[in-house]
């Protein structure tokens, strides 16, 4: 993006209005250059927030409205504080008295006293109002409480209420033996299959992989996001572009493990087994995961199982699950049924139709049986994910399953439809230009509206986190910088023509910390890329771990950063899913792939020279520490890199499953769509043969790497 031209430079009024809504009017680029945001971008972002700023008159009116809006309420819709401090802000009409109390989660009521103070007055809508601050008592427990306010006197009784969310100051560190640190395995679950899989990895495979890793000494198993995707084909392969972040993907269900599958009729069982055999035939295909084929087979098999009557006990469990998830689950299931209906009939609902439209209501009744099917599916998902978490605990994992939270959702997905009031229309999120993507990135995901989140008392964030943490010991948050600011791109503009929008990070991180503490979970934030210096300090202060990738850590001279200088509060890994497995990287496979796909902006020779320089400096560092000798094999180098990383003080160490089997292919090649099978690469060994879970524990290469990590972390020779 370039600086604003004189014709598109924002006026002072527009700048003031944008800043009032947390919109950046200037920022520093990746290269450190100052960038002024054009007026066109600012107006488009404001419009997405429902704010008109066509000229200075409108901008000044919008600013006045922004200032006056909170003064019209007795108490804010939500107040987020840390335990032991914080205040509740009231706005009381002149000539009135006020009473305030906290209704705790347990239903008990705590009247609050209002201390003497010098209140601030403001005239709003022609009437004077006073700002009064009420301290939150230090002993108010963590939780989701309600502030109730009564104003009485000159205007009669006026009642108002708002949420009071009391959050922990800091999360506790990951569990570990005294003086010890933890390591875990990282895997793309869909790629990890067994002989019993239906063509891709599933929750039964997750349980088995957790058991295998736990027996090797792993304390956690990090997997890709398992958020809900499409329910019709084609299924979006990227786990980072889901339909919903609260609900999960039935694609990962193992159908035969549903208890009712044992009671299929003879004909139903015959059809079920044929579907199972046909799907399982793809388990040894090392080229590509075919989600469409997997889901087509599973959906038919699941429908057969769903038609089996459940026992009274099972019915009670299903109904309890549906009651707990409430209207949100019913709306998600409705979206699923509608998508199927559209695919089968070709009758599409009008774009932008609201969930409460009468036409949608009529379809809800008409498709009631299919809606119930998708409610049932989410119950099955929850059960099987719970079984996987239990398997991890039984294997001795101190942390267990570590889920991954995507940045956002698809513009055409369930969340964007059923929660449309929370999402900004006409904009998507992405990333500004940097050294890896010179044009910037468009992730095609609508952003949450900051003020709408506060008005909804952050309940959508809470509910999403609770769903993910129900059967997890940890949660990795992709691009946690989105809790602080996101890069908004207006429709019709390029990825580099957006700007940053700030969120109330104190509130959002507070909600995250509260739900994590209640779940006893560890939180890891992926804080790579353009990070304001204070953000990492803030996350560490709240007990949220950061992320470090070996190849991204460099010293002042450009060489490898000594691991002893890594941060303590983080998850350290050799690679990430956007980089090739270590074996492929050492071979320069990433350069060759980008050259084949036409993604290089420089000559192949220049790219190879830079890569070889980086690799050779790392190899020299390994030799200087006695971790490898001249002529070391590729496997020995991979193990040495992990031992090198283990010298860091980082609380968690991550080992990619692809590195443990010798896989060379990258899972995701940024900048591609159909040119490369992103998120569809099955787990294979160095020779390109499919690796199945059944053979993993006995694999010499797998055992050797994990044993090397165990020895390095435990100080054993």
Buried (B, 14 or more C-beta within 10 A) or exposed (E): BEBBEEEBBBBEBBBBBBBBBBBBBBBEBBEEEEBBBBBBBBBBBBBBBEBBBEEEEBBBBBBEEBEBEBBEBBBBBBBBBBBEEBEBBBBBBEEBEBEBBBBBEEEEEBEBEBEEEEBEEBEBEEEEBBBBBBBBEEEBEBBBBBBBBBBEBEEEEBEBBBBBBBBBEEBEBBBBEEEEBBBBBBBBBBBBBBEBBBBBBBBBBBBBBBBBBBEBBBBBBBBBBBBBBBBBEEBBBBBBBBBBBBBBBBBBBBBBBBEBBEEBEEEBBEBBEEBBEBBBEBBEBBBEBBBBBBBBBBBEBBBBBBEBEBEEEBEEBBEEBBEEBEEBBBBBBBBBBBBBBEEEEEEEBEEEEEBEEEEBEEBBEEBEEBBBBBBBBBBBBBBBBBBBBBBBBEBEBBBBBBBBBBBBBBBBBBBBBBBEEBBBBEBBBBBBBBEEBEEBBBBBBBBBBBBBBBBBBBBBBBBBBBBBBBBBBBBBBBBBBBBBBBBBBBEEBBBBBBBBBBBBBBBBBBBBBBBBBBBBBBBBBBBBEBBBEEBBEBBBEBBBBBBBBBBEBEEEEEBBBBBEEBBEBBBBBBBBBEBBBBBBBBBBBBBBBBBEEEBEEEEEEEBBEEBEEBBEBBBEBBBEBEBBEEEBEBBBBBBBBBBBBBBBBBBBBBBBBBBBBBBBBBBBBEBBEEEBBBBBBBBBBBEEEBBBBEBBBEBEBBBBBBBBBBBBBEEEE
